Amino acid sequence: MKRTSSQLGFTLIEVILALVLTAMLLGLLSTGVFIVADDWNRNADVLDESLDEALAILQIDRALHGAFPHSFTNEDTLSRQLYFTGEDDYLSWVSAVSPQRTAGLTAWELYSVDDEGVYLTMVPAYSDNPADRLLEVEPLLLFPHYTAEFSYLYQDLDESKVWTDEWEGQELLNLPLAVHIHFIPITDDKQELEILARVRNNEHRSIRPNVAAQAGL
């Protein structure tokens, strides 16, 4: 009996087709990997930015909770005054909380600049008025493309709680009951942020108005 055997193998056309299909699959895989990596990097950047914003919000909230009725002597009237300046677009106060966890008090300053964002300045608070030293420090752009609105809570004569857009500690000789900050984005790719912080140490009972100085005597 004769035994016939067929020769097994690939033709040149089959090899070319296999190489073409392999190249197509590798191209699709590499494109998919590139898209996934690009999305991952983009989402990671957004996550990092969100974490930075959340950390900044937390630090400011803690600093407002720890607001301290820091007093200093007015060189003109020689009276004791309280450092806390609040407007609808500006806030500066002294806090017992420092982001560097350093000992002592820290003066904080927040304000908005149109078409830029919200800036933060911090300096150590000593026994003097920290406003002059805040002017000497370069501010940090904390929230780019945001604007900030501030309001302050106080108790009216009938014991009702009222919000106001202005607070001057040097005149009122106490701190507000709470501070509300509304961070409003000026671009569509960001979301609104808010802080509502209760001020625990809102009174400084050792400071009394200088009646003689106010009367011009």
Rosetta blueprint (number, residue, H / E / L):
1 M L
2 K L
3 R L
4 T L
5 S L
6 S L
7 Q L
8 L L
9 G L
10 F L
11 T L
12 L H
13 I H
14 E H
15 V H
16 I H
17 L H
18 A H
19 L H
20 V H
21 L H
22 T H
23 A H
24 M H
25 L H
26 L H
27 G H
28 L H
29 L H
30 S H
31 T H
32 G H
33 V H
34 F H
35 I H
36 V H
37 A H
38 D H
39 D H
40 W H
41 N H
42 R H
43 N H
44 A H
45 D H
46 V H
47 L H
48 D H
49 E H
50 S H
51 L H
52 D H
53 E H
54 A H
55 L H
56 A H
57 I H
58 L H
59 Q H
60 I H
61 D H
62 R H
63 A H
64 L H
65 H H
66 G L
67 A E
68 F L
69 P L
70 H L
71 S E
72 F E
73 T E
74 N L
75 E L
76 D L
77 T L
78 L L
79 S L
80 R E
81 Q E
82 L E
83 Y L
84 F E
85 T E
86 G E
87 E L
88 D L
89 D L
90 Y E
91 L E
92 S E
93 W E
94 V E
95 S E
96 A L
97 V L
98 S L
99 P L
100 Q L
101 R L
102 T L
103 A L
104 G L
105 L E
106 T E
107 A E
108 W E
109 E E
110 L E
111 Y E
112 S E
113 V E
114 D L
115 D L
116 E L
117 G E
118 V E
119 Y E
120 L E
121 T E
122 M E
123 V E
124 P E
125 A E
126 Y L
127 S L
128 D L
129 N L
130 P L
131 A H
132 D H
133 R H
134 L H
135 L H
136 E L
137 V L
138 E L
139 P L
140 L E
141 L E
142 L E
143 F E
144 P E
145 H L
146 Y E
147 T E
148 A E
149 E E
150 F E
151 S E
152 Y E
153 L E
154 Y E
155 Q E
156 D L
157 L L
158 D L
159 E L
160 S L
161 K E
162 V E
163 W E
164 T E
165 D L
166 E L
167 W E
168 E E
169 G H
170 Q H
171 E H
172 L H
173 L L
174 N E
175 L L
176 P L
177 L L
178 A E
179 V E
180 H E
181 I E
182 H E
183 F E
184 I E
185 P E
186 I L
187 T L
188 D L
189 D L
190 K L
191 Q L
192 E L
193 L E
194 E E
195 I E
196 L E
197 A E
198 R E
199 V L
200 R L
201 N L
202 N L
203 E E
204 H L
205 R L
206 S L
207 I L
208 R L
209 P L
210 N L
211 V H
212 A H
213 A H
214 Q H
215 A L
216 G L
217 L L
